[in-house]
């Protein structure tokens, strides 16, 4: 992970997060929280998101439902959050915002 945004994208991508080889080490967690601070800024809002992350980590509520688990391979990460993150609106909004960003600079490079 070279940037906080990469770490946040890795952490919030449900296909990776719920995979057998997912590992949220210090670098990933630090990047996630750095990204939260930069993109959200408000400590109270970050605290809400942090509390909501607990359900995500433990597959609680709708996150762990059979349909949500089945759709890990069929929906994009942003679509998955749109479908299954409704009980966690602040986390859902942050996840969709992070996961909807492009991963390539090729569009910018074409302009040069």
N, C-alpha and C positions, 0 to 999 in steps of 0.2 A: 504494500500500500504506500504509494508515494505522496498522496494528498488526503486530507480529511474526507473529502467528497468520495474518494475511492473506497475508503473504509466504511463510510456510511452506506454507500451503494451495496457493498459486499454484505454488510450486516442486515440490511433491510430487504435484500432480495430473498423472497421466501423459498425459492428453489434451492438456493445455496444455504440459507439459514437452517432449513429443516433437513439438509443432507447429512449423511452419516459422517462425512469428513469435515464438517463445519467446526471451526475453531475461532472463538472470539478472544484472542490474546490481548495483551495490554495495548499494542499498537492499534488494533482494530477498535477497541473500546475508546481509546483516547481520540482517535480520528472521528468516531461517531459523535462524541461529546464536543469536540472542537467544531464540527460541522453544525451541530445544534446551536452552539453559542453564536456562530457566525450568521447562520440563516434565520434563527428565531430571535436571539438576543434577550428576550424577556425571561427572567429567572423563573417566574411563576409558571409561564407556559412550558418552559423546559422541564420543570418539576412534574407537570401533568404528563408530558410525553414520557418522561422517565418512569413514572408509575405505570403507564400503559404498556411500556416495553416489557414489564414483568409478565403480562398475559401472553405477549408475543413469544417470549422465551420459553414459557411452559406450555404453549399450545392450548391455553385456556380459552374458554368461551368458543366463539365461532372459528377462531384460528385453527383449532384442532379437529374441526368437524370432518367427517369422511369426504364430503363434497369439496371442502377447501383443500384437503390433502390431495384429492384426485386431480384438482385443477392446477396443481403446481407445474405440471408439464404441459398444460394446454394454453394457459394464459400468460401474457407478459407480466412481469412483476408489478407494473403500475395497474394493470387491469385486475390482477389478483387483489391488490390492496383496495381498489375501488369496490370490488365485490364483497370482500370479507372483513374489511376494517371499520365498518360503520359504528361499532360499539366503542371505538377509540378514535374519535374524530380528529383530535390534534395530531396524534401519531399517524393516522391515515393521510392527512393533508401533507405532513412533512415527508412521509415515505413516497407519496406520489410525486411530490415536488422533486425529490432527489432522484428517484428512479426514472423520471421523464426527461432528465437532462441527457443530452447526446454524449456519447462516449468517444467521439472522434473529432479531430480538428480538420478533417478533410474538407469540410464546407468552407472553412476559413482559408485553407491553403489554396483552394481553387480560385479564390478571389485575388490572390497574389499573382 
